[in-house]
Amino acid sequence: MTARRRFLSGLSLALAAGAGSAQDTLAGLPAGARVPKLEFVYECDATLEPALDFGKTFEGQRRIIPITGGTVRGPRIRGVLLSGGADWNLSRSDGAGSVEAEYYLKTDDGVLIRIVNMGVGGGPPSPPDAGTGERFFMFTHPSFEAPIGKYDWMNHSMFVGTLGARKDAHNAVLIRVFRVV
């Protein structure tokens, strides 16, 4: 978990800083080392029901947030989120928040894809709004289970994402997914 947090933290610096400054964050990298790049996969507006309070646990305050639907738009994939998924959200006792969501995407050509999206936010302040309209922001690590065929590339790739609660829509979040290449 710590290695993933370090990776996502470094990714946030690279995304926020731009190309020139991103090179500065790689100072000390051994010559010839491969540096990952990101390829945009999709943007999703996910709709949610109000959170159900599971209660306080030894890890913190647990909430279950039902996922009711949403739209997925990207250059290689389009579709809708199906109702019935959920995020087992946690306000951790150390002040951080975490998401652990599982839900299904139905592509516009009828293919079902399972999505598990996990993330941790908190500690340092969220990045400034920068005109995105997001109330909160965190990095995530989505993974996919797609049937063999057109979307099989999702089974063989690593992804990172962003998750933000939208200011302009109650009970909705904006998810962006990037493939590590």
C-alpha positions in Angstrom: 0.0 0.0 0.0 2.8 2.4 0.8 4.5 1.8 -2.6 1.2 2.5 -4.3 0.8 5.8 -2.3 4.3 6.9 -3.3 3.6 6.1 -6.9 0.3 8.0 -6.9 1.9 10.9 -5.1 4.7 11.1 -7.7 2.1 10.8 -10.4 0.2 13.8 -9.0 3.4 15.8 -9.2 3.9 14.8 -12.8 0.3 15.5 -13.7 0.2 18.8 -11.9 3.6 20.1 -12.9 3.5 19.7 -16.7 6.2 18.3 -19.0 9.2 20.5 -18.1 8.8 20.3 -14.4 8.0 16.6 -14.5 11.5 16.0 -15.7 12.8 17.8 -12.5 10.8 15.3 -10.3 12.8 12.5 -12.1 16.2 13.8 -11.1 18.4 11.0 -10.0 16.7 8.4 -12.2 19.2 5.9 -13.6 20.1 6.4 -17.3 18.0 4.3 -19.6 15.2 3.7 -17.0 11.8 3.5 -18.5 9.4 6.2 -17.3 5.7 5.5 -17.5 3.4 7.7 -19.6 -0.3 8.1 -19.4 -3.0 7.5 -22.0 -6.5 8.9 -21.5 -9.1 6.0 -21.4 -12.3 7.6 -20.3 -14.3 10.1 -18.2 -17.3 9.0 -16.2 -20.0 10.9 -14.5 -21.2 8.4 -11.8 -24.5 8.9 -10.0 -24.9 7.9 -6.4 -27.6 7.5 -3.7 -27.0 9.2 -0.4 -24.5 7.3 1.8 -25.7 4.7 4.2 -23.9 5.0 7.6 -22.4 1.6 8.4 -21.0 3.1 11.7 -17.7 3.5 13.4 -15.2 0.6 13.1 -11.7 0.2 14.4 -10.5 1.7 11.0 -12.8 4.7 11.2 -16.2 5.8 10.1 -17.6 3.5 7.3 -20.2 4.5 4.8 -21.8 2.5 2.0 -22.5 4.6 -1.1 -24.7 2.9 -3.7 -23.8 3.6 -7.3 -27.0 4.1 -9.4 -25.6 4.7 -12.9 -23.5 7.0 -15.0 -22.1 7.6 -18.4 -18.6 6.6 -19.7 -17.0 8.5 -22.6 -13.6 7.8 -24.1 -11.8 7.4 -27.4 -11.9 3.5 -27.3 -14.8 2.8 -24.9 -18.3 4.3 -24.3 -21.2 3.1 -22.2 -23.1 3.3 -19.0 -22.6 2.3 -15.4 -25.2 -0.2 -14.2 -27.1 0.3 -11.0 -26.2 -2.0 -8.1 -22.5 -1.2 -7.5 -21.3 0.4 -4.3 -18.4 2.2 -2.7 -17.3 1.0 0.8 -16.1 4.5 1.8 -14.0 5.0 4.9 -13.2 8.2 6.8 -10.1 6.8 8.4 -9.1 7.4 12.0 -5.8 9.1 10.8 -7.8 11.7 8.9 -7.4 10.2 5.4 -10.3 9.0 3.4 -10.5 5.9 1.2 -12.7 4.4 -1.5 -13.2 0.8 -2.4 -15.8 0.6 -5.1 -17.0 -2.2 -7.2 -19.4 -1.7 -10.1 -20.2 -2.7 -13.7 -19.9 -0.9 -17.0 -22.1 -1.9 -20.0 -20.4 -0.7 -23.2 -22.4 0.8 -26.0 -21.9 -2.5 -27.9 -23.4 -4.6 -25.0 -20.2 -5.9 -23.3 -20.2 -6.1 -19.5 -17.0 -5.1 -17.7 -16.3 -5.4 -14.0 -14.6 -2.4 -12.3 -12.9 -2.3 -8.9 -11.6 1.2 -8.0 -9.6 1.9 -4.9 -8.0 5.1 -3.7 -6.8 7.0 -0.7 -6.9 10.8 -0.2 -6.3 13.1 2.7 -3.2 14.1 4.6 -1.9 16.9 2.5 -4.5 19.4 1.2 -6.3 18.6 -2.1 -5.0 20.4 -5.2 -6.7 23.7 -5.9 -10.0 23.5 -7.8 -8.3 24.9 -11.0 -11.8 25.4 -12.6 -12.7 21.7 -12.5 -15.8 22.2 -10.3 -14.7 19.4 -7.9 -15.3 19.6 -4.1 -12.8 17.0 -3.3 -10.2 15.1 -5.2 -8.1 11.9 -4.9 -6.1 9.5 -7.0 -7.3 6.0 -7.5 -6.2 2.7 -8.9 -8.9 1.1 -11.0 -8.7 -2.5 -12.3 -10.9 -4.1 -14.9 -12.2 -7.6 -15.7 -13.4 -7.7 -19.3 -14.3 -10.7 -21.4 -11.8 -11.8 -24.0 -12.4 -9.9 -27.2 -12.6 -6.2 -28.1 -11.9 -5.0 -24.5 -9.3 -7.6 -23.5 -6.6 -4.9 -23.5 -8.1 -3.8 -20.2 -7.2 -7.1 -18.6 -3.5 -6.6 -19.5 -3.0 -3.0 -18.5 -2.4 -0.9 -15.4 -4.5 2.1 -14.7 -4.6 5.2 -12.5 -7.5 7.5 -12.1 -8.8 10.6 -10.5 -12.0 10.9 -8.4 -13.7 14.2 -7.6 -17.0 15.1 -6.1 -18.7 17.6 -8.3 -19.9 21.0 -7.0 -22.6 21.3 -9.6 -24.3 17.9 -9.0 -25.4 16.4 -5.7 -24.8 12.7 -5.4 -22.4 12.5 -8.4 -18.7 12.0 -8.9 -16.4 12.6 -11.8 -14.0 9.8 -12.5 -11.2 10.0 -15.1 -9.1 6.9 -16.0 -5.6 6.7 -17.6 -3.7 3.7 -18.8 -0.1 3.5 -17.8 2.0 2.9 -21.0 
